[in-house]
Amino acid sequence: MKKADKLRIIPLGGLNEIGKNLTLFECGKDIIAIDCGLLFPDDDMPGVDYVIPDMQYIVKNQDRFKAVFITHGHEDHIGGIPYLLRQVNVPIYGTRLTLGLIYNKLKEFRLEKSANLIEVAPGDVIECGQFKVEYIHVNHSIADAAAIALHTPCGTVLHMGDFKIDTTPISDRMIDLARIGELGKEGVLALLMDSTNVERPGFAMSERKVGESLNSIFMKASKKRIIVATFSSNVDRVQQILNIAKKYKRKVAVVGRSMVTTLEVADQLGYMNIPENTLVDISHVNQYPPEKMVIITTGSQGEPMSALYRMAYSDHKTVEITPNDLVVISANAIPGNEKLVNRVINELFRSGAEVVYESFAEVHVSGHACQEELKVIFGLAKPQFFIPVHGEYRHLKKHALLAKTMGLSDNRIVVTDIGNIIELTSKSIKIAGTVPSGKVLVDGLGVGDVGNIVLRDRRHLSQDGLIVVVAIVDDETKEILAEPEVLTRGFVYVKENQNLTEKIKDIAVRTIEKCASEGYGEWVYNAKGKVRDDISKYIYEQTKRKPMILSVIKNI
């Protein structure tokens, strides 16, 4: 096979956003991907369940697309895999826990039998066309996370995935800094590195610090039931809670679908050691004295359907929050979720519970590297070129500035956007065109059928409501056979606004009669538009609102 002299890096997600990570690497005729995640919808996407990357470039080039290599098992790195495999069935490589979580996800889509999941371990090197793909162990807020070194004819590209430097991890060994240093000595052409915490100085705290804080909380709350909300994927955090509960002779109930699933997978694969006689079913939680119970739950982000949310709003079938509860929110709010989290905290306080959530309580640590850790990787890898990834635009720019303090010049740093093609040779880096990219919205079973126009209509409906005017017209005489009917949703309560609705009916009658007397052929179609416009003008004059207006004229 002829060796390629150019490497193309094509990010389809994870730039100018935190989520839906998917990066393509193209060398000669071969294309591979690192990660394939999803993004949770913003407030301006009503009704949308998930957002996934636009994968049409992959589908168009599926004969060249060889495999997907996954760095770790978080949703923003694995959530898009089922949607990819529906279109292109290629091997999925990942570490043991990562593949366990992917397998469970594929079962929901009935794709587990057709998927080709290949387990790898840190230190393994997989040959894939013009690529040699090396897995390197890193620390993160989920076990079995990895960085990936791509050895290509143009040079070695180091993709750090999501990582931190934890010198005292719970179950994993420390990040393999030695191997990163070796790669630096051998020569790293380009470094792609997580920008999430680039604004934070110093080092991220060790996960063990959370264990110390939780132990102190358990010790002081000897007469209360303890409820801990955390990320379901943080296996080490859950393990620490289990160990501390065992120490204080408490039973533990786990609630929340994702939490139960992750616990089962981690236990089956040997990533957790559940203390004997500690776990009880959530349905039996009220059979034990409150001071002998711990509940581990999802909902640390205030998600409306989560277990913690339902507890806070007295909607959970088993758990009712009382003044005898201590609720620990062992997570920081993801940007954009602050209002949801605060709303849940307020409700918990209203129920009389004691809530521990402040950052100074040290009940959560980040899984992402801070400034000094990023500098350590720069110093070890000594990259020729740098591409900041996994962050909003300000994160990428600040990461570029950090790279400059480490000695890289502007012409060796590329801050780019999804869809741009970054072209690398052994001596140069540049933007060399674009590919289709963007956001594909998932709503129920529909993938991509909700676009900007549908979102615009949904936002319109949510802001100003809907008015429907229905009129029946005689097809021969063009006379209105009955008084038009006016229906409203989310605009005004009809029974309390009779004058307004009567005026809407009058406008509809006058407009239809005028169009009928003047119209030819398609006069009904024209009348629908004119009724909508006339009513819209009147409504705005009276209320300064712009509801969506639908006019229905039926010929009989």
Stockholm file with secondary structure:
# STOCKHOLM 1.0

chainA/1-556         MKKADKLRIIPLGGLNEIGKNLTLFECGKDIIAIDCGLLFPDDDMPGVDYVIPDMQYIVKNQDRFKAVFITHGHEDHIGGIPYLLRQVNVPIYGTRLTLGLIYNKLKEFRLEKSANLIEVAPGDVIECGQFKVEYIHVNHSIADAAAIALHTPCGTVLHMGDFKIDTTPISDRMIDLARIGELGKEGVLALLMDSTNVERPGFAMSERKVGESLNSIFMKASKKRIIVATFSSNVDRVQQILNIAKKYKRKVAVVGRSMVTTLEVADQLGYMNIPENTLVDISHVNQYPPEKMVIITTGSQGEPMSALYRMAYSDHKTVEITPNDLVVISANAIPGNEKLVNRVINELFRSGAEVVYESFAEVHVSGHACQEELKVIFGLAKPQFFIPVHGEYRHLKKHALLAKTMGLSDNRIVVTDIGNIIELTSKSIKIAGTVPSGKVLVDGLGVGDVGNIVLRDRRHLSQDGLIVVVAIVDDETKEILAEPEVLTRGFVYVKENQNLTEKIKDIAVRTIEKCASEGYGEWVYNAKGKVRDDISKYIYEQTKRKPMILSVIKNI
#=GR chainA/1-556 SS CCCCSCEEEEEEESBSBSSCCEEEEEETTEEEEECCCCBCCCTTSTTCCEEEECCHHHHHTTTTEEEEECCCCCHHHHTTHHHHHTTCCCCEEECHHHHHHHHHHHHHTTCTTTCCEEECCTTCEEEETTEEEEEEECBCSSTTCEEEEEEETTEEEEECCSCBCCSSCSSSCCCCHHHHHHHHHHCEEEEEEECTTTTSCSCCCCHHHHHHHHHHHHHHCTTSEEEEECCTTCHHHHHHHHHHHHHTTCEEEEESHHHHHHHHHHHHTTSCCCCTTTEECGGGGGGSCGGGEEEEESCTTCCTTSHHHHHHTTCCSSCCCCTTEEEEECSCCCTTCHHHHHHHHHHHHHTTCEEECCGGGCCCCCSSCCHHHHHHHHHHHCCSEEEEESBCHHHHHHHHHHHHHTTCCGGGBCCCCTTEEEEECSSCEEEEEECCCCEEEEETTEESCCCHHHHHHHHHHHHHCEEEEEEEECTTTCCBCSCCEEEEESSCCGGGCHHHHHHHHHHHHHHHHHHHHHCCSSHHHHHHHHHHHHHHHHHHHHHSCCCEEEEEEEEC
#=GC SS_cons         CCCCSCEEEEEEESBSBSSCCEEEEEETTEEEEECCCCBCCCTTSTTCCEEEECCHHHHHTTTTEEEEECCCCCHHHHTTHHHHHTTCCCCEEECHHHHHHHHHHHHHTTCTTTCCEEECCTTCEEEETTEEEEEEECBCSSTTCEEEEEEETTEEEEECCSCBCCSSCSSSCCCCHHHHHHHHHHCEEEEEEECTTTTSCSCCCCHHHHHHHHHHHHHHCTTSEEEEECCTTCHHHHHHHHHHHHHTTCEEEEESHHHHHHHHHHHHTTSCCCCTTTEECGGGGGGSCGGGEEEEESCTTCCTTSHHHHHHTTCCSSCCCCTTEEEEECSCCCTTCHHHHHHHHHHHHHTTCEEECCGGGCCCCCSSCCHHHHHHHHHHHCCSEEEEESBCHHHHHHHHHHHHHTTCCGGGBCCCCTTEEEEECSSCEEEEEECCCCEEEEETTEESCCCHHHHHHHHHHHHHCEEEEEEEECTTTCCBCSCCEEEEESSCCGGGCHHHHHHHHHHHHHHHHHHHHHCCSSHHHHHHHHHHHHHHHHHHHHHSCCCEEEEEEEEC
//
